Amino acid sequence: MKVVLGILGLIALPVYAEEWPGSHWQQDPTQYDWQAVDAYAFPLRDDAVRSGVRSDALLIIRDGRVLYERYAAPTSADTPHLTWSISKSVLATLLGVARGEGRFQLDDPAARYYPALREHPQLRLVDLLHWASGLAWQEDYEYAPLKSSVVAMLYTRGRNDMAAYTAGMAQAETPGEHFAYSSGDSNLLAAALRGMLTPDQYADYPWQALFTPLGITHAVWERDAAGTYVGSSYLYLSARDLARIGLLMQRDGRWRERQLLPADWVAFNRTLFTHAEPVPGDANPGGHWWLNQPLPGNPTPWPDAPTDTFAALGHWGQALYVLPTQKLVIVRYGDDRDGSYSHNELLKRVLAVLAKEGA
């Protein structure tokens, strides 16, 4: 609270020190040398062919102000870009609004909201949020398409009703005891959210609950033939709009004067799920977000980034990074099909620029 001296005496006015975007983000007037970041994110044509790194967009925001913004045609500031599995973390953010409205508890059986899971009575919502349903699942893409559960769900026999396809899988492990990344788990969450709402609420809920309050104006979210949002994969957002999700999470669920997400929900998203096996270079699972926290006895996934860094990540190099201590939000879109793009390398270069400038 700030006290302002006016004609009528002392007046107490609420003042919010942070910068908040209106229809546009404000620019930071400071000049930085981004040459090393450009060289990695937007390499020259021959270098891009050799490295496999091809960026469509890179947006860096500190404390609510844009430090850097660059696009590669045909992507522009207004382009709703396919986020792939960033959709999962945005779905978790949307569920946080529903949690704040009292629509569910983490330990609730998933079948309470999606009856097609009645054959899996032990499966809880928290297990789905940890990608720990225990349902038999194969999350392979181009490399094993004939055996891939996710390819079948998105493109062939499961595409008309993706949640029902996933619910029909056998129970391979006890729910909650083993992390196994699954786009099917995310689409079960999207179906469970539908069960928490009345039929006339679901279609507009992402906008009413999350996008409109944040000022997101370039969102497209596809639904399957059954009418359920494809929470695993098919959300399209401009880089600037995705950055609004990052700023919300950076500030513990608060948007201006409104606590849009419960702070304890953001804390849950950022709490490490330890029933996982480390994969070199990969972040570790939280509550449907990815964390730079090490699993017990293992190194930090991205050694050149702070351990409190967390992210929403998608296929072919899509990324939303949140670095709370540095008050940084970074959005990166790309088309990296050979797996050579390194989250750690990009973050290292961004942080080096800011450290050099004393920022």
Phi, psi and omega in degrees: 000138179244138178262124182248131178269117181234188181300325183269010178105204182282126180236127179271120180237139177286133178232132180251115188293330184287156171276137177235135180288139168269232176291338178225158174278143173284149179264140171280126184286348182294141178264132179237157177264099185265017186302316181292326177290315178302317183298328180274313186282326183231065182294157174299162191307310182294321178295323180295321178296319181290319185274335184082000182271120177224108182268142171260331182201146171216126184226125181239125184233132175238124177052039175086005179237142181284124174265328188205141177205125179211144180228156173242129182304143009271003180288139176225181181298337183258005184279121170287105185270143175296124183267350186051235190282358166303332177309323183298315181289326175293322174301317178297324177295317177298319177297330177297323175297315179299321177297318178295335177275001178078024185277343180198167170240152183301323184275003179297142172298135180298330181294340177300327183253342178223090188301341178298347178266016183298338176283357180233065189293339181278347185285122181254163176299321180297327178294320177295321180292338176264008187050049184226040181294333186080001178286144178299128186202142177235108184263054175260150181247252185295336193276340179211060189296331183287336180255001190277123174292320184290323177296317178296321181293315186280330194234340185235245192292343180259359193289336181287329178213088190291322179293318179297321177300315181291319181298337180278359179287153178288155176276109184269328181218164178293131180303141175086358186252352183207128175282128173214107186305129187212117172294335176297319178302320181293322179286335170294323175296320178297323177289323178294320176301319178301322180288344177277348187243162173283158183305328182275354180270328195297317186300322184263357190299316179304323180283311183297319187274328190229304189295311182296315176301329180274353183079024179281124188239355184235049182257136171227128179229114183285151173241153177280182184295338177279354178092008181266135177301138178278082185293345181279334202207332199245042171263134177244128178219145169292160180299319180294323179289320177297326178299331177295322174299316179298317179295320176303314181288324179299326184259032170057036173089004181264136174235109188055237183270003186252132173274089186289321175247142172299137181300327180288340174289316177298321177298321176297314178305327186261014178262127184295132172266110192277351180277060183218159175256133181291143173239120184308129178085348180264141173291166183254154188284140166247221177271073182070017167235169182247138189240147174270018177276139180283144168290154184308128177079011183233161181286165174295132184303314180245090192296337182267005177246153178300149182291342178274003175297137172223165192205157164250128189233147181220164181308144176063028169093017175285140183203140167236112180256139175235123179242090191299316183298321179275356182057037183253141169232127182232129175246131177227123173248147181198189179213066186260096190269354181255003176076014184274345180295138182242119175301315183299319183296315179297313181297320179301316182291320178297313182294327178295320178299313183292325178292321180297323180277358181071023184274000000 
